[in-house]
Amino acid sequence: MALNWVFQGEKTTRSAPPNAGFEYSGEINSLLGAMPGERMSGENDLLQRFKLEVLDQGPEACLPVNLSEEWRETLSQVIERYLDDDDDSQFGLVVGALLGILFGKNPGAEVSVPLDTMFEYMQSYRLELALEEVRRKTEVKVVPATLETIFTDRDLEFMPSA
């Protein structure tokens, strides 16, 4: 397992320099799993629960259409707090969801993504979470994103309600 920042083609395990990217090779569960014997508390409890309830179910479970209402709402709130207040206290949940999807889109491959692209993915995920809320709570039916279509410049398709 490797967790590195990438800057101008060079890897470092130290703090990320400006304009760095994120590169990870290995299993998402290894990245987010607790150390053996480590007691989980607070934010880590929530991250561990997310791992067990969502990430351990496979990449498709991270798609907004497959999230429980609790996780859809929690991820939406975490993104909003991050964007509005620079509150990154639970941002690991969002990173975990994004990585879960990226690993699903690229099975068995190393994932290397510039930070600005990760930010774009987060914005796209934010929109997909909102579209899923609309789909669930109104009569407007949006065709949900799949592993193939999420983080692409897809056309949104709306279906008539049944």
C-alpha positions as CSV (number, residue, x, y, z in Angstrom):
1,M,0.0,0.0,0.0
2,A,1.3,3.5,-0.8
3,L,-0.2,6.8,0.0
4,N,1.7,9.7,-1.5
5,W,1.4,13.3,-2.6
6,V,2.7,13.9,-6.1
7,F,4.2,17.2,-7.1
8,Q,5.8,17.9,-10.4
9,G,6.2,14.2,-11.0
10,E,8.0,13.5,-7.7
11,K,6.4,11.6,-4.8
12,T,6.7,12.6,-1.2
13,T,5.1,11.2,2.0
14,R,5.5,14.6,3.6
15,S,2.8,17.3,3.7
16,A,1.4,18.2,0.4
17,P,3.0,21.2,-1.5
18,P,0.7,23.6,-3.4
19,N,-0.6,22.1,-6.7
20,A,0.1,18.6,-5.5
21,G,-1.9,15.6,-6.6
22,F,-3.1,12.5,-4.8
23,E,-1.9,9.1,-5.7
24,Y,-2.8,5.8,-4.0
25,S,-2.3,2.2,-4.9
26,G,-3.8,-0.6,-2.9
27,E,-7.2,-1.3,-1.5
28,I,-9.5,1.4,-0.3
29,N,-10.3,-0.6,2.8
30,S,-6.6,-0.6,3.7
31,L,-6.5,3.1,3.4
32,L,-9.5,3.7,5.6
33,G,-9.2,0.8,8.0
34,A,-8.2,1.3,11.6
35,M,-4.8,0.2,12.8
36,P,-4.9,-3.2,14.7
37,G,-6.0,-2.6,18.3
38,E,-6.7,1.1,17.6
39,R,-9.8,2.4,19.5
40,M,-12.1,4.4,17.2
41,S,-13.8,7.5,18.6
42,G,-15.7,10.5,17.3
43,E,-14.9,11.2,13.7
44,N,-13.1,7.9,13.4
45,D,-16.3,6.1,14.6
46,L,-18.2,7.7,11.7
47,L,-15.5,6.9,9.2
48,Q,-15.3,3.3,10.4
49,R,-19.1,3.0,10.1
50,F,-18.9,4.4,6.6
51,K,-16.3,1.9,5.7
52,L,-18.4,-1.0,7.1
53,E,-21.8,0.2,5.7
54,V,-20.7,1.6,2.4
55,L,-17.1,1.0,1.3
56,D,-17.1,-2.7,2.2
57,Q,-20.1,-3.2,-0.1
58,G,-18.1,-2.2,-3.2
59,P,-17.6,0.8,-5.4
60,E,-21.2,0.9,-6.6
61,A,-22.3,1.5,-2.9
62,C,-20.6,4.9,-3.1
63,L,-22.9,6.1,-5.9
64,P,-25.5,8.5,-4.6
65,V,-28.4,6.3,-5.9
66,N,-27.2,3.4,-3.7
67,L,-26.5,5.4,-0.5
68,S,-28.9,5.2,2.4
69,E,-30.7,8.5,3.1
70,E,-28.5,8.9,6.2
71,W,-25.3,8.6,4.2
72,R,-26.5,10.8,1.3
73,E,-27.5,13.5,3.7
74,T,-24.3,13.2,5.8
75,L,-22.0,13.4,2.7
76,S,-23.9,16.4,1.4
77,Q,-23.6,18.2,4.8
78,V,-19.9,17.4,5.0
79,I,-19.3,18.9,1.6
80,E,-21.4,22.0,2.3
81,R,-19.5,22.6,5.7
82,Y,-16.2,22.2,3.9
83,L,-17.1,24.7,1.1
84,D,-19.0,27.2,3.3
85,D,-16.9,27.1,6.5
86,D,-13.6,25.3,5.6
87,D,-14.7,22.7,8.1
88,D,-12.8,19.5,7.1
89,S,-13.4,17.6,10.3
90,Q,-15.3,14.8,8.6
91,F,-13.9,15.2,5.1
92,G,-12.4,11.7,5.1
93,L,-15.9,10.5,4.4
94,V,-16.0,12.4,1.1
95,V,-12.5,11.3,0.2
96,G,-13.4,7.7,0.9
97,A,-16.5,7.9,-1.3
98,L,-14.6,9.5,-4.1
99,L,-11.8,7.0,-3.9
100,G,-14.3,4.1,-3.7
101,I,-15.8,5.3,-7.0
102,L,-12.4,6.0,-8.6
103,F,-11.3,2.4,-7.7
104,G,-14.5,1.1,-9.2
105,K,-13.9,3.0,-12.4
106,N,-10.3,1.7,-12.6
107,P,-10.4,-1.8,-11.0
108,G,-7.0,-3.0,-9.9
109,A,-5.2,0.1,-11.2
110,E,-3.2,2.7,-9.4
111,V,-5.2,5.9,-8.9
112,S,-3.3,9.2,-9.5
113,V,-5.4,12.3,-9.5
114,P,-4.3,16.0,-9.3
115,L,-5.9,17.9,-6.4
116,D,-7.7,20.3,-8.7
117,T,-9.3,17.3,-10.4
118,M,-10.3,15.8,-7.0
119,F,-11.9,19.1,-6.2
120,E,-13.8,18.9,-9.5
121,Y,-14.9,15.4,-8.6
122,M,-16.1,16.6,-5.2
123,Q,-18.2,19.3,-6.9
124,S,-19.6,16.7,-9.3
125,Y,-20.4,14.4,-6.4
126,R,-22.1,17.3,-4.6
127,L,-24.3,17.8,-7.6
128,E,-25.1,14.0,-7.9
129,L,-26.0,13.9,-4.2
130,A,-28.4,16.8,-4.7
131,L,-29.9,15.2,-7.9
132,E,-30.5,12.1,-5.9
133,E,-32.2,14.1,-3.2
134,V,-34.5,15.6,-5.8
135,R,-35.1,12.1,-7.3
136,R,-36.1,10.7,-3.9
137,K,-38.2,13.6,-2.6
138,T,-40.1,14.9,-5.6
139,E,-41.8,13.7,-8.7
140,V,-38.9,14.8,-10.9
141,K,-37.1,11.6,-11.9
142,V,-33.4,11.9,-12.9
143,V,-31.5,9.1,-14.4
144,P,-28.8,8.4,-11.7
145,A,-25.1,8.3,-12.4
146,T,-23.4,5.0,-12.8
147,L,-19.8,4.1,-12.3
148,E,-19.4,4.6,-16.0
149,T,-21.1,8.0,-16.1
150,I,-20.1,9.7,-12.8
151,F,-17.4,12.3,-13.1
152,T,-18.0,12.6,-16.8
153,D,-19.6,15.4,-18.8
154,R,-22.8,13.4,-19.0
155,D,-26.1,14.7,-20.2
156,L,-28.7,14.7,-17.4
157,E,-31.8,12.7,-18.4
158,F,-35.1,13.3,-16.8
159,M,-37.9,10.8,-16.9
160,P,-41.6,11.4,-16.5
161,S,-42.9,10.3,-13.1
162,A,-44.8,7.1,-13.0
